[in-house]
Amino acid sequence: MVAPALLLLLALPAGAWHGLGLPRRPCVQCCRPAWPPAAPGPGAHVSDGDMWAGLPRLRPTIDISILKGEKGEVGVRGRSGRSGKEGPPGSRGLRGRKGQKGQAGLPGAQCPRTYAAFSVGRSEGLHSADALQAVTFDTELVNLDGAFDLASGRFLCTAPGVYFLSLNVHTWNYKETYLHIMRNAHAAAVLYAQPSERSVMQAQSLLLPLAAGDAVWVRMFQRDRDNAIFGEHGDLYITFSGHLVKPDAEL
């Protein structure tokens, strides 16, 4: 019974399956299709879409080297762009090797130096004859450029600057000693000793700025007492000295 029924069902046309009410399952491909796909049979109907579906997809390519033309001429150079911002400083590099010692250069010209100095003395003592009296000198120890005049007892400044001046005298017994170191007509310093039964050495020194043309000299000043300084031949008790410490050009 079963075998004839199966044969009956298999003999039914395809459209009769739907009438039997049997469920239809979708067709599932259970193996990889052959490639290339088989050509359709001579009696099969082939649509336009089915005809191109089985063909491989081709992508057209163009050989660029065929379309490339000849190299053109160099164009005009454009303007330079703006400078960029300065970057951060880099790290310090390694210290290089010490270079070779260079050759000694030619000797340079010596710097001009300005000098001025004098040192004079008096070998004879002196008593005041007037209220104001210039002390003259008779001994020249140092007199650069002849700037000190022994007869007038004056040093004439030709190199302006700061000078060091020093006056040394020997007092006379029982007589007053009163002297001024003068700059032009003004007293710059005083050397004084009261009368005494013993004579002593007295000194006065100072730094004094002098301008060109200034005169420095020693003046004896007499008051109500005898004014005197002691001296004798063979010994130099009275000296007056000065020298330039620094010229105005270096101040």
C-alpha positions in Angstrom: 0.0 0.0 0.0 2.7 2.4 0.9 4.8 1.9 -2.2 1.9 2.6 -4.6 1.0 5.7 -2.7 4.5 7.1 -2.9 4.6 6.4 -6.6 1.3 8.2 -7.0 2.5 11.3 -5.2 5.7 11.4 -7.2 3.7 11.2 -10.4 1.6 14.3 -9.5 2.4 17.4 -11.5 4.1 20.4 -9.7 1.0 22.4 -9.5 -0.9 19.7 -7.7 1.3 19.9 -4.5 -0.3 23.2 -3.6 -3.8 21.7 -3.7 -2.8 19.0 -1.3 -2.3 21.6 1.4 1.2 20.4 2.2 3.7 23.1 3.5 6.3 24.3 1.2 9.9 24.8 2.4 12.2 27.3 0.8 14.9 25.9 -1.4 18.2 26.0 0.4 21.4 25.7 -1.6 23.4 22.9 0.1 26.6 23.0 -1.9 28.9 25.6 -3.6 27.7 26.3 -7.1 30.1 25.3 -9.9 32.2 28.0 -11.4 31.9 29.0 -14.1 28.2 28.3 -14.1 26.9 25.9 -16.6 25.5 27.2 -19.8 21.7 26.9 -20.0 20.2 24.1 -22.0 19.0 24.7 -25.5 15.4 24.8 -24.5 15.8 26.9 -21.4 14.5 30.5 -21.4 17.1 33.0 -20.5 16.2 36.6 -19.6 18.4 39.6 -20.2 19.2 39.9 -16.4 20.1 36.2 -16.2 22.3 36.4 -19.2 24.7 39.0 -17.6 24.4 37.8 -14.0 26.7 34.9 -14.5 29.5 36.9 -16.2 32.5 38.2 -14.2 32.5 41.9 -13.3 35.1 43.9 -15.2 36.5 47.3 -14.2 38.0 49.4 -16.9 41.5 50.8 -16.4 43.4 53.6 -18.1 47.1 53.7 -18.6 48.1 57.1 -17.3 51.5 56.9 -18.9 49.8 57.1 -22.3 48.0 60.3 -21.3 51.1 62.0 -19.7 52.3 65.0 -21.7 55.8 66.5 -22.0 57.4 68.4 -19.0 56.6 72.0 -19.0 58.9 75.0 -18.4 59.8 76.2 -14.9 57.4 78.8 -13.6 58.2 82.2 -12.1 59.3 81.9 -8.5 56.8 83.2 -6.0 57.4 85.6 -3.2 58.8 84.3 0.0 56.4 83.7 2.8 56.4 85.3 6.2 58.9 84.2 8.7 57.5 81.7 11.2 57.5 82.2 14.9 60.8 81.7 16.7 60.9 78.3 18.3 62.0 77.5 21.8 65.8 77.5 22.5 67.4 74.2 22.1 69.5 72.5 24.7 73.1 73.6 25.3 75.5 71.8 23.1 78.7 70.0 24.1 81.7 72.1 24.8 84.1 72.3 21.9 87.8 71.7 22.0 90.1 74.5 22.9 91.4 76.3 19.8 95.0 77.0 19.0 96.7 80.1 20.5 96.7 83.0 18.1 99.7 85.1 17.1 100.7 88.1 19.2 99.5 91.4 17.9 101.6 94.5 17.2 102.5 96.6 20.2 100.1 99.4 20.8 100.8 103.0 21.4 101.6 104.0 25.0 98.9 105.9 26.8 99.9 109.5 27.2 100.8 110.3 30.8 100.7 113.8 32.4 103.3 114.6 34.9 103.9 117.7 37.1 106.1 117.9 40.2 108.4 120.3 42.0 110.5 120.3 45.2 112.4 123.4 46.3 114.2 124.6 49.5 115.6 127.6 51.3 119.0 127.4 52.9 118.7 130.8 54.8 116.4 131.7 57.6 113.8 134.4 57.1 112.4 137.1 59.4 109.1 138.8 58.5 109.6 142.4 57.4 106.0 143.2 56.4 102.6 142.0 57.5 102.3 139.8 54.3 105.5 138.5 52.7 106.1 135.8 50.1 108.7 133.2 50.9 111.3 132.7 48.2 113.6 129.8 47.6 117.2 129.3 46.5 117.5 125.5 46.1 115.9 123.5 43.2 115.5 119.8 43.9 112.9 118.9 41.3 111.3 121.3 38.8 109.7 119.5 35.9 109.3 121.7 32.8 110.5 124.7 34.9 107.0 125.3 36.3 108.4 126.7 39.6 109.9 130.2 39.7 112.5 130.4 42.6 112.7 134.2 42.5 109.0 134.7 43.1 108.4 131.4 45.0 105.5 130.5 42.8 104.5 127.2 41.1 102.4 127.9 37.9 100.0 125.0 37.1 100.0 123.9 33.5 98.5 120.4 34.0 95.1 120.8 35.8 94.2 118.1 38.3 94.6 117.1 41.9 97.9 118.0 43.6 99.6 116.9 46.8 101.4 119.8 48.5 103.8 119.7 51.5 105.5 122.5 53.5 108.3 121.8 56.1 110.0 124.5 58.2 112.2 124.8 61.3 110.9 127.2 64.0 113.1 129.9 65.6 113.6 130.0 69.3 111.2 132.5 71.1 109.7 133.5 67.8 106.3 132.8 66.3 106.0 130.8 63.1 102.9 131.7 61.0 102.7 130.7 57.4 100.0 130.1 54.7 100.0 127.8 51.7 98.4 130.0 49.1 96.3 129.2 46.0 96.4 132.4 44.0 95.2 135.1 46.5 93.5 132.7 49.0 95.0 130.8 51.9 94.4 127.1 51.5 96.1 125.9 54.7 98.0 127.3 57.7 101.3 126.2 59.3 101.6 127.6 62.8 103.9 127.2 65.9 103.8 129.3 69.1 107.0 130.9 70.4 109.1 128.5 72.5 112.5 128.3 74.0 113.1 125.2 71.8 113.0 125.1 68.1 111.1 122.3 66.4 110.3 121.0 62.9 106.8 121.8 61.7 105.0 120.4 58.7 101.7 120.9 56.8 100.4 118.9 53.8 97.2 118.8 51.8 95.5 117.7 48.5 94.4 120.6 46.4 92.7 120.8 43.0 94.4 123.2 40.6 93.2 124.6 37.4 95.5 125.6 34.5 97.0 129.0 35.4 96.6 128.7 39.2 99.6 129.7 41.2 100.7 128.0 44.5 103.1 129.8 46.9 103.9 130.3 50.6 103.1 133.5 52.5 104.6 134.6 55.8 101.9 136.4 58.0 103.1 138.8 60.7 101.0 139.7 63.7 102.1 141.5 66.9 105.1 139.2 67.4 108.2 138.5 65.4 107.6 135.8 62.8 110.5 133.8 61.6 111.7 130.5 60.2 115.2 129.1 60.9 117.8 128.1 58.3 121.6 127.9 57.9 124.0 127.2 55.1 124.9 123.6 54.7 121.6 122.2 56.0 118.2 122.4 54.3 115.5 123.0 56.9 112.9 124.7 54.7 111.3 122.8 51.8 108.2 123.2 49.7 107.0 120.3 47.4 104.1 119.3 45.2 103.2 116.8 42.6 100.2 115.9 40.3 98.2 113.0 41.8 95.6 112.7 39.0 94.9 114.9 36.0 91.5 116.3 35.2 91.3 114.1 32.1 91.2 111.0 34.3 88.8 112.3 36.9 
